Amino acid sequence: MFNALMIYIKWKQFLVMRFFCKKLYFEPNTDYMKNLIRSTLFSMMWVSLAMAQGTPTDYLSADFHKERRDKVRNLLPPNTAVVLFANAERNRANDVDYIYHQDPNFYYLTGYKEPNAVLVLFSEPQTDASGKQFNEIIYVQERNARAEQWTGKRLGVEGVKEKLGFDMVYNGKEFENFPVDFAKFDIVSFVDFKNDYRDQSGNADLFDLIKTFKEKANYPSDYNPIRNELYAMISADDGSKTEELVQTVERYLNRFPDMREDEFLNDFVNAPNDDLRKEIKNKVLMVQQSHNLDSKVLPMVMAQLRETKTPEEMKLLKKAVEISAVGQIEVMKAMHPNMSETEIQGVHEYVYKKYGAEYEGYPSIVGGGNNGCILHYIENNKMEVGNDLVLMDLGAEYHGYTADVTRTIPANGKFTPEQKAVYDIVYNAQEAGIKASVVGAPFQAPGRAAYQVVAEGLLKLGITKNEDETKIYFPHGTSHYLGLDVHDQGTYVPFQPNTVITVEPGIYIPEGSACDKKWWGIAVRIEDDILITENGPVNLSEMAPRTTEAIEAMMKQPSPLDDFKLPKLD
């Protein structure tokens, strides 16, 4: 009723405006004026109708984003500017783009969800030509009635001021008039540029914003963030850990072949003595002093902030986790042997949409039988899962925050003795990992605890002959941070309160493994999202059954999909 009333009011506003402009439209002799008025009237109607529709209201608040920006400033070294760009628009094929997803850091600090924008923060207040002080500026894409008719409403300058709480807001094309000289700062820090942004003519897009930044920051044409970081490490070397540094540089050279052409890095690694390395250090230091660019400070600050969650963040993250847990429950009830992996995926993702989750946090993994042994299996194209175990690793993304919940269940509703034996090892390993997820424990603690249980369990079943073989069947880590990214940013220091991690041990025995064939094709992973608190770990996804008994009981429950039938197609 409310929506209908709002649409009626907006439509009456349009009629009044049309009447008011009628004479103005017919009196001008220029086509330009006619087209301008026509476009304006249509845009007003289009936007008014869109605004009348209800949209979610539980996004992060403008106060949250402002407080996060203040936190960034407090953590920056003196006389520092940081520059952060919105994510690039990415092409899927021909003239179809992927659905746009904002850079998580940019969203975290701004709440802005559109492309073609840049945020600049300063450690200390700056003063413009008029004497006005400011400590941040954001440049956004400008309003465009024709573009908004096709791709949706843009906030524009006034919308960003009103809804996101910024004071200094400009259209992107005005970045060329940036009022501060980057050369005055000791550090200008940024996150490395995306490599797939496109230049759209006649538009202040990401390509133009980055180009302008490079010009204004005197960005060297041969600048390389990785090389710059290595140079910084060499410059800071006091001689006490030179040998370790040599090994670090050598690892980077092996990992990034293009770095092997750098004369200073090669000389540093191959120098016969420390005296020669000191000479190289002085040369590197001169290069470092030739510019003030940095790609390390901002990422470190963001990792520190995003590692722990505020109460406002936890509301959204908990909802994402609970939605994902409900998805697991509904699939348990709906599962039967003739379902396809794709159909199973669809049930999960329908639940996400039903609860208002905008996206999946990552490509959904649904692996039946041997497919579950592929850690990041995303084809999901097996036509029938049969009587195999089905490994389901999925997570809803709700207002930017993503869950990551994995359950492994028997497609026919009953674990075989072999499946149960392997499953129980993984369950006990996860229990040990969760128990180890406490404040002050090292980040590796859950993994170490889980690994030991898996190692002992595999030996007991005769699947392995010694502990060293454990990594064949348990080849991955046990935990990662969780938040705006499924593999969220963090510092990997001992656990702090209000940190959210995953605990996800697994055992994977693909066909052809060096063990009894009765184990072949069994893949089990159990993953839960754990909030670390002063009072111990809290399992946010506990509503999704984990024990074999609880899973089998849930799979006996009726499903709303039991009577859902579609016509057969050729």
C-alpha angles and dihedrals in degrees: 000000000000092000092050091050092049092050090050092051093048091048091052089050088054092051091050091049091048091053092047092052097040097097092041089055097051099038100060115087096206124093088213093065092045093051091046094053093043091051092046094050093048092048092051091052093045095048094043092053091048092050090053091065118091117251132180116283101190098087121127109286127247087243090059093054092045092050090050091052089050089052090053091053091050091054097047123101114250118281095019132144122194124201122198126181130205118248121277123254107246128212119230099184137327106329096345119101129198115258105277118253121186122234104263094227091051092048091046092057100036115017086225112141102183130094129244100052139122131199123203121192127185129207090220131028117274129209125222128210092274093054095255116145122220139163100197141030130190126195117200139178112277127242114271120179095201094048092045091054088061105034107019140265121322122211094222123185097307093044092053090050093048102039104028100035101237121148103191103053126154139169113264094249088064091064085091086070094052103163100217130072108232089205091073093067127088090215132025104185127191141158114255113271123259113250100218106059118130134217112237111192118238094018134096092233132162091277091058094043093053092044090052092048092051091051095048094043094047088238108196113239090229096045113140119183094209093050090046090054092050091048089052091052091050092047091052095048111120094186097257095101102023095129092054089048091052089054091048093051090047091054091052091050090053092047097045110040094189088064091063089077092063109109097206095048093049092047091049092053095043099039111129094217144015094253090065090046089055089056090051089048091056091051091049090049090056090054090049092052092052092076140018099221120131135176099183109061098062096046090049092050092048092049090051093051099042094047093078123044130226121224089256091055093046092058090060096039092049090051091051090051094047092049089052092048091052088051090056091048094050092049091051089056094044099042121119133158097257094056118112124231089245092053091051089050089050093055091053093048094045088058089052092053092044089060094045100257107156099208147357110265090230137349108304117250117211112163124174118200113322091007088070089066089070102087097211099027108164104157090090090182104132106128097213128016092204116186095329130116112265118215111205118188109174141139137191120227111217118187091333099316120106134205126209114203127162129189130173117206138170110254092220094048098251130086117226116228090257093048092048093049092055093040093054091053090054091045092052090046090053092049089054091048093050091048089054093053098098136134111280096018117125116259089247093057098094091047094050092049093047094045092055092053092048092047093052093043095051091049091050092052091048093240091122130035097207140007093260089068091060093089089060090067099027102040102158142065123267105226146034135168118268131209134086087000123042086230093038128196122267145144099244092228119140111303118282128199116274093028117137120208138163124243108202120157118173145181121211123186109179123194111280095034119151095256140076111311091234088077096050117118094020113132122170130177126164117190130181134175112241128199111206112217139168087256095052137273121328119204105221093187098046094120089076106083116251109175120080090241094051092046093051090048092051092048089059091060118102118257128218085229095059092095096035106117129175127194116262116253129204 
